[in-house]
Amino acid sequence: MSASIDAGATAAAFRQLYGGEPDGVWAAPGRVNLIGEHTDYNDGFVMPLALPHSTVAAARRRDDGVLRIHSGDAPTGVVELRIADLDPVTVGGDRGGWAAYPAGVLWALRRGGLDAGGADIHYDSDVPTGAGLSSSAALEVSTALLLNDLYGLGQSAQQLASWCQKAENDFVGVPSGIMDQTASACCTEGHALYLDTRDLTARQVPFDLAAEGLSLLVVDTQVKHALGDGEYAKRRAGCEEGARILGVRALRDVPFGSLPSALARIDDPVIRGLVRHVVTEDRRVEEVITLLDAGRTREIGPVLVAGHESLRDDFTVSCPELDLVVSSAVAAGALGARMTGGGFGGSAIVLAEASEADAIRVAVEKAFASASYRAPRTFAAVPGPGARRLR
């Protein structure tokens, strides 16, 4: 599976749909998270990287209060919405389908006092949907970027990411953290993004695996997840309850060294597991950044495995297919592996010697066949650029 969206083809599709030239073409990538899962809405640390797979949007400004949007992946045709009618109750959430995401971005910008108006937009995307690779964030960020340019809103990449998070939280109704949108908006080619989600300070960390003879595989189990189904929200609420019990602003504020005493204060075993995962996961992000800064990339493998075990046992967001990717990859010689993304399906990442990557891929595929699971899709993750204007 490789990135293949072409700006010229997207512009041509726009012309066929809307009869005229677009004002520009923009792109925003999906992301894969190296380490730091379910820590972003706990004010913690994350380390995503942008995929070469992107949502590409061709757009033209319009000044009549109308938003027209079309996706090459959706069978619904052009969706036409009046800006004055954009409302989370009538258009947001499941009611709006895929269109709720770009509509929510325009709603959030305008609600924030920015003078964004209507547009004709056509989207093409090769970011797999439901795979835990932030296809929704790519859709949101590409929309925010094009509106920023069309209307001269003057917003920075991080500000656009924050508006997109607001759209997803308040319009679509998914209580996500800031990581996905920031990764799509702010990552740079050849780097992972070390992000403090409390104050949004970030550092671009060189992550050139090919130069070290390594490969990072993304294995899409093709088990679809739906983060709006309530399970994600339950875990976020559980984390917030854990912080309340411990008397801290967020679980990020629980020191790793005092974790045993903190856990002893929590009676509910479910909340205890959520707290243990978040606190230890923040510690794992710190371990990974220390190893990468020291040039000891191979040594992050066991940290990835430990992260998966924590997500499986304490946060309970894995599934049999994700567990099988990790166990079969490690058994075949991978340096490390873990699920990535929100969970309940989606994808896992596998760190391997480049010379062994293909054999590990085959071993995972054989394990899936033996378990009578649907064949996974596998591709190499090469850190790509963040959101940008293509033409």
N, C-alpha and C positions, 0 to 999 in steps of 0.2 A: 504494500500500500504506500503510495507516494503522493506528495502534494502536486496538484496538477491544474489548479485554477489559473486561467489566463485573463488578464485585464482586458485584452482586446475582445475576447469572446463574451465577457460580461457586458462590455459596452455595446457589442453587436446585439445581444439579447435585449438590452435596454432600448435600443433604437427600434427593434421589431415590436416591442410592447407598447412604447409610448410615442413613437413617431417623432424622432428628433434626437439630437446629440445630448448626452449627459454633460453636466458641468464638470464632472471629474469621476475618478474611480479610486476607491479606498479599500484597504485590507486590514483585518485584525485577526491574529492567530488564535488557535486553541492553545492549551497549555497542558503540560504534564508536571506533576509535583514530585520533586525528588525526595523530599522529606518535610514533615510538618503538616500532618493531616488533622483536621478539626481543631486546629489551634487558632485559626484566624479570628473566629468569633469569640475567642477567649483572650484576646489582646496579645497573642503569643507570636511565635516566629515561624516563618515558612521559607521554602526555597524552591520555587517553581522555575520552569524554563519554557520558553515559547516553542511551539511546534512549527514546522514549515507548513502545516495544514492550516488553511485560513478561510475566513468568510470574506468574500470580495463583494463590494457594493458599488454599483454605478448609480449616480443620483443627479437630479436636476432640481434646483430651487423652484418653488411655486409660491405665489403670494395671495392665494385665494382662501387660505384657511383649511386646506385639504391635504391629507397625507395619503399617498397611494403607494402601496408596497407589494412586492411580488418576490417569491422565492422559487428558484429553480427546483427545489426539493419538495415543494408543497403542491398538491393537486387542486388547490382552492382557487387558482387564478389570482387576479389583482384584488387586493383588499383595499377598499377605500374608506377612510375614516375622516370625519370632521374634527379638527383640533378642539373645537369648543365642546365636543362630546366625549373627549378622552377622560375616562373615569375608572378607577380601579374596580368599582362595583359592577359596571356594565361591560367593560372591555378587558379588565385585568384577569389574572389567574387563568384557569382552564377555559373560561368563557371566550377568551381571545385567541386561544391556541398559540401557535408560533408568533402571530402578529402582536401578542401582548408585549413581547420583549422590545421590539423597536418602538411601538406605541408608548410603552412605559418610559423609554429614554426621553422621548420628546416631552412627555408629561412632566417628568422629573426636572428637566432643564427649565421648562416654563414655570413650574411651581417654585423653582429656586430663583425666579426673577430674571432669567436670561431670555433674550428676545429671539428665540428660535421659532421658526415658522414651518410651513408645509414643504413637501418635497415629493417627487416621484423617485422611487428607489427600486432597483432590481438587485437581488442577492443571489450569488452562487457560493457554494461552500463545499469543501472536502473534509471538514472537521466531522468525524463520526459523531452522530447524535446518540445520547444515552450511554456513551462509553466512558464517562467520567473525565472527559478531555476538554470540558468547558466550551462546548458548542454554543451555549446560550451567552456566555460572556463575549465570545467572538462576534456574535450577532449584535449584542448591545454596544460593544466598543466601536465596531465599524460604523454603527448608526451615530453614536455620539461624535465621532471624529468627523464624519461628513457634515453633520449639522454645525459643528464648531467652525468648519471651514466655510460652508455656504453662508452662514450668518455672522461670521466674524466675532464669535463669542469670546475669543481670547482665553480659553481655558487650557491649562497645562494637561499633560497626559494623566498625571495623578488626579487632578480635579475631575477629568472626564471619567476616570475609573470610579470615583466616589459617586458621581451622578448615576452611573450605571448600576452600582450596588443599590442605590436608593430605588431605582426603577425595579430591580429584582425583588427587593424587600417589600416595598410599599405598594407596587402596582401589580407585579406578578404574584407576590405572596410567598416567596421562598426566602426564609430568614438566613441567607448566606452571609459569609464574611466578605472581606474585601480582597482576598487573595486572587481569585480568578480574574476579576476585572483589572486589577493592577498588573498581573502577569501579562494579560493580553495587550494592555496599553503601554507598559513600561519596559518589558524585557528587551534585551539587545542580543544580536546574533553572537553565538559562540560563548554565551554566558548563562549562568543561573542567577536568579535574583534572590538575594538574601534580604528579606523584608521583615521589619518590626511592624506588626499590624496595629500597634497602639499609636505610635507617633508617625508612622509611615516613612521613617527613615529607611533607606535602601542602599544596597551595595551590589554592584555587578561583579560576580565572581567568575573568573575564567573557568570554562568547562569544556575543554577541547579533548574529548575522549579519544578521537581518532589519533591524535598526536601521541597518546599514551598506549595505543594498541588495544583500546577498550571499545565496547559498544553498549549502548543502553537501548534495550528492546522494549517496546510497548506491546503488550499482549491484550488485545480487546477480546474479552470472553464472549461478546455478543449477548450477554445477559443484560437486558435493559433495566435501568433504574429510573425512578421518578422521585426526585427529591421533594416534590410538593405533596407526597402522599402522607405526610405526617411523621414519618420515622425520623427524618432529619430534625424537624422542629422539636420532637420529643427529646432528642439528645442535647440540643441547644438549651432547652428549658432545664434539663437535668444538670447541665454544667452551671447554669445561672443559679440553680438552687444550691449546688455544691459551694459556689462562691459565697452565697448568702450565709450558709451554715458556718463557713470558715471565717466570715467577717472580712472578706477581701473584695476589692473592686471587681476583679476577674481572676480566673484560675492561674493566669500568668504570674500573679503575685504570691503564689504559694511556693516557697523555696524548695528546691529539690531535696536539700538536706533535712528538711522538717516534714517530708512527705509521710513517713510512718506515723508520726504523732497527729498529723492532719487527718489521715485516714481513720485513725482511732476515734475521731470525733464524729464520724458519719455512720449512722446506723443502717441506712438503706444500702444494700449491696450493689444495686444498680448505679446509684450516684457515686458510690465509692469507686467503682470501676471506671466511670467517666472521668472522675478527678485524677485517678492514677494514670490513665492514658494521657491526659492533657499535660500534666506536669512532667511525666517521663518523655513525652514526645518533644516538648520544648527543649529538654536536655539533649535529646537525640539530634535536633537541629544544630545545637551548639557543638556537639561532637563532630557532625559532618563538616561544618564550616571550619573547624580547627584542623581536621584532616585534609580538606581541600587546600587550605592556606599553606599547609606543610608539604603539599605535593604527594600526599599518601592516599591517592584516590581509591586504590584497590581495597584499602582498609575500611571504606564506608560500607562494604557489602554486609557484614554482620549487623551493622546498625540498621540497615534497611530491613533485614529479616526480623530483628527485634521490634521494629515499628509495625510490621505486619502482624506479628503475634499479639501486640497490644491492641491493634484495631480489631483483630479477630476475637480476643478473649475478654478485653476490658470494655471496648467501645461497641462491640458486637455489630459491626457493619460489614463484615466480610460475607462470603457465600462459598459453597463448596467448589465452584469453578475457580474463584480467585485463589482459594487455598491450594487447589491442585496445580495452578500455574506456579506458585511459589515452591511447593514441595517437589514437583517434578523438575523444575529448572535447577534448583539447588542440588538435587540428586544427580543431575546431568553435568554438574560442574560449574554452575553459575557462581559468581562471587557473592551475590545477594539478590533478593527480590522482595517485593511487597506490593500489596494493592495500592492504587493511587486514586485520588478523587473521593467523592462523598461516600461511596460504598454501595452495598445492596446490589452488586453487579458492576458492570463497567470494566475497567482495565487494571492490569498490573504492570509493573516495570521490572526488568531483569537486567542487572549489571553483569557483563560477561567479558572475558577476553574476546577480542574481535575474531580471533582464529577459531573460537569455539561457538560463536553465536549461532551459526546455522545448525550445528548439531544440537544445540540446546532448543532451538525452535522446533526441530523435528521431534525431539523427545517430548516436548510439551504437547505437540499435536497428537503424538501417539498415545499419550496419557489421556487426552480428551476423548480420543476414539475408543479406547479401552473402557472408559466410563460412560460411553454412549452419550457424550455431550456434543453439542453443535461445535463444529470446527472453529477455533479461534482465528482472529486476524492479527498478524504480527508485522510490525515495521520498526525500523531503527529511528530513535528520537535524536535528531541533530538540532541543537539549540538555534532557533531562527530569530528573526527580528520581530519587534513588537509592532503595534499598529502604525500605519503610515499611508500617505497618499501615493498612489501608483501613477496617476496621470491627471 
